[in-house]
Every structure is written in C-alpha cells, then in structure tokens.
Amino acid sequence: MRLVLASLLLTANAFAADVLSARQHFDRAQTHFAVGEFTQAGDEYLEAYKLKPDAALLYNAAQSYRLGGNQEKALVLYKNYVTFYRSQPNMAEVKVQIAKLQEAIAAAEKAKSQPPTDTAEPKPSLPPAESAPPQATTPAPAAATTTTQAQTRSEAPPAKTPVYKKWWLWTIVGVVVVGAVVAGAVAATTPSGSWSNAPEVGPGRQALGVRF
C-alpha cells in the first residue's frame, strides 16, 4: 500500500512539474508573439505543447510559424491540428490557411524551377562626343581690371553684425529654455494612463481556451 501511495505521489509531483514548465514556456511564447518575434514564439509554444498536449498550443505554434515566414513548418502543424483535433470550432479557418500555404509553397517551387527567360537587350554604344576646339580669349587691359576692382571695393555694403551677437536672439533662447524646463516638470508630475497590461495577448488563447 505504501509503495502504491509513493508511486502516486511521484506521478502527481511529475505532472505538476510538467504543467508548471508548460506554463512558463507558454508565458515566454506570449511575450515573443506580442513583440513580433514569431519564430521564437512558435518554438516556445511547441515546448509547452510537448509538456501539455493542448489544441490551442499546437494551433498557436502553427500561427506563429506562419507569421514568421516558415511556411513548411506551419503547414505541417496545421495538418496535424486537423488530424488530432477535428472538433475544434476554428477548423474551417485552419483548412483555409492550409490551402493558402499549399498554393504559396507550390508557387515558390515553380519559380525556383523556371528561371526568368526574358533577357535585357544590350543598348547600342554611343560614339564619343567630339570635343570642341578651344576658343581664344583676349585678355582685358590691366588698367580696366584695376578700375573694376576699385569700384567693387567701394560699392561693397558694410559688414553686418552676426546674428549670434544680437541681444534679442539670446532673449528668445532664454524664454524657450525656461518653457521647456517648466513643461518637463509638469509632465514628470502628471500620472500617465497610456500603459496597460494585456496578459491575454496571443493567437489562440481566448478562442480555444488554454487551461493550466
């Protein structure tokens, strides 16, 4: 009798440990899925499914691999889901995904086996442009050049004061800095309501009901 009770106790402890580990994998999968790391999410969902074979976990893994671009893996999991869980309410949706994946995989294989046939025709090369002969220029008299430079110096406008030395510029800068400091203090003391926790995020938990 004692041996039977000890065996039952060990079995119960092992089952509880598996459930706890499955829940940990599930929580990590939810986190990966929420931030768009779909391949990692699929791996964690599969680990959770191995410890606790639940329809929702297998479905979640298939969804994650599909969104992560692993079409072959997603197709295998969707087909297994149909095989083992025929009575699930989302069976029609899963079959639609199977058909889409089969078409996409077939199209990709066809594209690999049929290389493009249209080749770009070589463009005719244009003859090199003939360079025009240099034209002779007549140098201007030195006296005229000197007169023109003198007139340019005399007509040049007076130098303006740089903007950064203007008193009104630094007044504006001071006002802007003070306003920014006041706005930052107000924002730091105002409670924010934009953050929210969403523990139910995931591709199949609510629809199929993962229970731990």
C-alpha positions, 0 to 999 in steps of 0.5 A: 500500500505504501509503495502504491501511495509513493508511486502516486505521489511521484506521478502527481509531483511529475505532472505538476512539474510538467504543467508548471514548465508548460506554463512558463514556456507558454508565458515566454511564447506570449511575450515573443508573439506580442513583440513580433518575434514569431519564430521564437514564439512558435518554438516556445509554444511547441515546448509547452505543447510537448509538456501539455498536449493542448489544441490551442498550443499546437494551433498557436505554434502553427500561427506563429510559424506562419507569421514568421515566414516558415511556411513548411513548418506551419503547414505541417502543424496545421495538418496535424491540428486537423488530424488530432483535433477535428472538433475544434470550432476554428477548423474551417479557418485552419483548412483555409490557411492550409490551402493558402500555404499549399498554393504559396509553397507550390508557387515558390517551387515553380519559380525556383524551377523556371528561371526568368527567360526574358533577357535585357537587350544590350543598348547600342554604344554611343560614339564619343562626343567630339570635343570642341576646339578651344576658343581664344580669349583676349585678355582685358587691359590691366588698367580696366581690371584695376578700375573694376576692382576699385569700384567693387571695393567701394560699392561693397555694403558694410559688414553686418553684425552676426546674428549670434551677437544680437541681444534679442536672439539670446532673449528668445533662447532664454524664454524657450529654455525656461518653457521647456524646463517648466513643461518637463516638470509638469509632465514628470508630475502628471500620472500617465494612463497610456500603459496597460497590461494585456496578459491575454495577448496571443493567437489562440488563447481566448478562442480555444481556451488554454487551461493550466 
